[in-house]
Amino acid sequence: MPRLAQERDPAVPTTASQRERYDRILAVAARHGRRLDLEQVNMAQIAEESGVAVGTLYRYFPTKHHLYAALLDKYASAVAVPDQGGDRVAAVTALMTGAIGALLRYPRLARAMIVSANARQATSTEFVSADLYESILDTAGLDEPTDDDRQLALLLEQCAYGIITWAVTKGDDAENAIRDMTRACELILAPWK
């Protein structure tokens, strides 16, 4: 009798060689995601081009959604924190518009990552997030944020997620998304002026 598929936690790389293999898989997945729709991405082909066994790929990424959600996490953690000379709102606006612009540079890949993050969230018992929240607080220079500061950062992260989701599902262009993010920063972060 066939086994039913079960949700399982992906393996976490712990050694330098495992992290290198993990990053290599993500790099190949990004290349595929830039030119193919998510439905066309082939896990066996990614494994082959990454130089890993298919079983190894599935150990780290049980599904395509795990793979592309992990790629979104990697992109979010690599967002550069700009220095705006002490102007919190300008610094966070630069962070958020830069992140959105970079993400939407490759619309197919952005869609694969957002759809996958949503799918992971829908099937996981734990919160799955590309956590810009900490980057927002760091960029604002808030070493000891208040509850209000935390709420503003969370609202801004949620707004950015909505803007990106709208852009990739409705086919909006990066320029409009960046304009919307700029306006959201002005409104949400007004208390930081």
N, C-alpha and C positions, 0 to 999 in steps of 0.2 A: 504494500500500500504506500503511495507517495506521501511524503511529509508535507505538511502545510508550512508555508514560509512564515518565519517568526522574525519580528523586529529584534535586532541585536545591536549592541553597542559596537561601533567600529573600533578596531585596534588603534592604539596611539603609539606613534613611533617614539622610541626611547633612546636609541643609539644614533650616533652620527650617520652611519650608513643607512639606517632606517629612515631618518629624516631626509637624507639626500634622495632616497628612492621615492618617498612620499612627495617631496617637492617636484621631482621629475614627473611623476604621474600628474600632478596638478598643472604643470607647464604644458604637457601634451593635451590634457583636457581643455585647457584654455585655448590652445590652437584650434582644436576641433570645434569648440563652442563659438569661436569667432566666425567660422565659415559654414557651420551646419546648425540646423534647428536641433533642439534637444532630442526630439524624437528620432533624429537621424544619427545621433552619436552612438557609436558602437563600442561597448566596453572592451571586447576582445581586441579590437584594433588599438585602443588606448593602451592596453596592457602590452601588446606587441611593440608598439612604438616607444613605450617607456622602458622596454627591456626587462619586464617583470612577468612572472607567471600570472595567468588569469586569477588563480586562487589568491595570490598575494594582493592583487588589485582589490578583490572582493573582501579581503580581510580588513583592509583600511577603509574601503568604501563599499558597503553592502549593496548599494543601489546607485544609479546615476544621480539621484537626488542627494544622497550623501556626498557624492563627489563634487557636485556643483555648489552645494551649500557650504562645503569646506573651502571651496575656491572663493566664495563670497567672504567668508571669514578671513581668509588670507588677504584679500584685497582691502578689507576694512581695517585690518591691523597694520597695513602698510601705508595708510594714508598719512602724508606728511603733515606735521603740525606747523603752521605758518607763524611767523613772528610779525605782529602788526604794531609793535611799539607800545604795548599796553592798552590798546583799544580792544576790549573784549569782544564787542559785537563785530567789529571788522575782522578780527582774527578767526572767530567761529564762522562767520560768513565765508571767508576765504577757504576754511577747512571744508565746509559743507558743499560749497559750489565746486570746489576742486574735486571732491570725492564723486559728486554726481557727474561732472564732466568726464572724469576718467572712466567711470563705470559705463556711461552711455556712449563712449567712443566706439564700442563694439556692441550694437544693439542685440544681436543674437545671443552673444555671451551674457549680456546683462539680463536678458529674458530668462535664459537657462538658470542663472544663479538665483534670480528672484522667484521663479516658479519652484525651484528646488528648495529654497528656504521655506516657502509657504507649505510645500508638501511635507517637508521634515517637521515643521511645526504642527501640522495637522495629524501626524502619526506618532509624534513623540510625547512622552509623559513629562519631559523636561522642556523648559523654555529654550528655543533655538534662536540665536540672534547674532547678526553681524554687529557687534557691540561698538557703536560709535559713541555711546553714552560717556564712557571714560575719556575718549579723545576730546569730546566737547568740553568736559570739565577741565581737562589738562590744558587745552588751548585757551580757555578763558582764564587760566592761571588761578583756579580755585583749589588751593591745597586742602582747605577745610570748608567744603560747600555746605550751605544751609539746606534745610529741607526744600525751601523755595527754589534754590539753585538746582538741586537735583531734579525737581519737577520740571523746571524749564528745559534742562538738558534732555530729559526723557521725552517731553512733548516735541522738542526739535527733532530728536531721533525718529520718533513716530511719524512726524510730518515728512521727513526726508524719505522714509520708507514708502509712504503713500505717494509722494511725488515720483519716485523711481518706479513704483509699481504701475502707476498711471502711464508713465512714459513708455514702459516696455509692453504693456498690454494694449494700450490705445494707439501706439505708434507715434506718440508725441516726440518732437525732436529735442536734442540736448539743450539748445538755446532757450526754448520755452521752459524746460525743467530747471535750468539754472536761474532764469528770471524768477520763477515761482519760489525757488529755494531762497533767493536773495530777499524776496518780500517776506517770506515766512520768518527768516532770521530777524528782519527789522521789527516785525510784530511781536514775535514770541520773546525776543531778547530785549525788548524795550526797557525792562527793569534793570538791565545791566549797564545802561548808558549813564 
